[in-house]
């Protein structure tokens, strides 16, 4: 059986944790609401992907495959 003093301490810790969580949640909610009121929502416009970005990504992937390919094969052969 747990002593009365230990029960009170546990109850105090639990209630303190819940109270702190509620206070933090309310403050964060108020901050986000304030920011949302100050800044109007921006329309979500998708940026067109240029040909150069696609080519860069392709060359980047090829170079990473060439550089790390032997290391990956060595690790694969060791069943990592």
C-alpha positions as CSV (number, residue, x, y, z in Angstrom):
1,X,0.0,0.0,0.0
2,X,1.3,3.4,-0.9
3,X,1.4,6.1,1.8
4,X,-1.0,9.0,1.9
5,X,2.0,11.4,1.4
6,X,3.1,9.6,-1.7
7,X,-0.5,9.6,-3.0
8,X,-0.8,13.3,-2.5
9,X,2.5,13.9,-4.3
10,X,1.5,11.7,-7.2
11,X,-1.9,13.5,-7.5
12,X,-0.2,16.9,-7.3
13,X,2.3,15.9,-10.0
14,X,-0.5,14.6,-12.3
15,X,-2.7,17.7,-11.8
16,X,0.3,20.0,-12.3
17,X,1.2,18.2,-15.5
18,X,-2.4,18.5,-16.8
19,X,-2.6,22.1,-15.8
20,X,0.7,23.0,-17.5
21,X,-0.4,21.1,-20.7
22,X,-3.6,23.0,-20.8
23,X,-1.9,26.4,-20.3
24,X,0.7,25.7,-23.0
25,X,-2.0,24.5,-25.4
26,X,-4.2,27.6,-24.9
27,X,-1.2,29.9,-25.3
28,X,-0.2,28.2,-28.6
29,X,-3.7,28.3,-29.8
30,X,-3.9,32.0,-29.1
31,X,-0.6,32.7,-30.8
32,X,-1.7,30.8,-33.9
33,X,-5.1,32.6,-34.0
34,X,-3.3,36.0,-33.7
35,X,-1.0,35.2,-36.5
36,X,-3.9,34.0,-38.7
37,X,-5.8,37.2,-38.1
38,X,-2.7,39.4,-38.9
39,X,-1.8,37.6,-42.1
40,X,-4.4,37.0,-44.7
41,X,-4.3,33.5,-46.1
42,X,-2.2,33.2,-49.2
43,X,-3.6,31.5,-52.3
44,X,-1.9,28.2,-52.9
45,X,-0.3,28.6,-56.3
46,X,1.8,25.7,-57.6
47,X,5.1,26.9,-59.0
48,X,5.7,25.5,-62.5
49,X,8.7,23.2,-62.6
50,X,11.2,24.3,-65.1
51,X,13.1,22.1,-67.5
52,X,16.4,23.0,-65.8
53,X,15.2,21.9,-62.4
54,X,14.2,18.5,-63.9
55,X,17.5,18.1,-65.6
56,X,19.5,19.1,-62.5
57,X,17.5,16.6,-60.4
58,X,18.2,13.8,-63.0
59,X,22.0,14.6,-63.1
60,X,22.1,14.8,-59.3
61,X,20.4,11.4,-58.9
62,X,22.8,9.9,-61.5
63,X,25.9,11.3,-59.7
64,X,24.7,10.1,-56.3
65,X,24.1,6.6,-57.7
66,X,27.6,6.5,-59.2
67,X,29.3,7.7,-56.1
68,X,27.4,5.6,-53.5
69,X,26.7,2.6,-55.8
70,X,29.8,0.6,-54.8
71,X,29.3,1.2,-51.1
72,X,25.7,0.1,-51.3
73,X,26.7,-3.1,-53.2
74,X,29.4,-3.8,-50.6
75,X,26.9,-3.5,-47.8
76,X,24.3,-5.5,-49.7
77,X,26.8,-8.3,-50.2
78,X,27.4,-8.4,-46.4
79,X,23.6,-8.6,-45.8
80,X,23.3,-5.3,-43.9
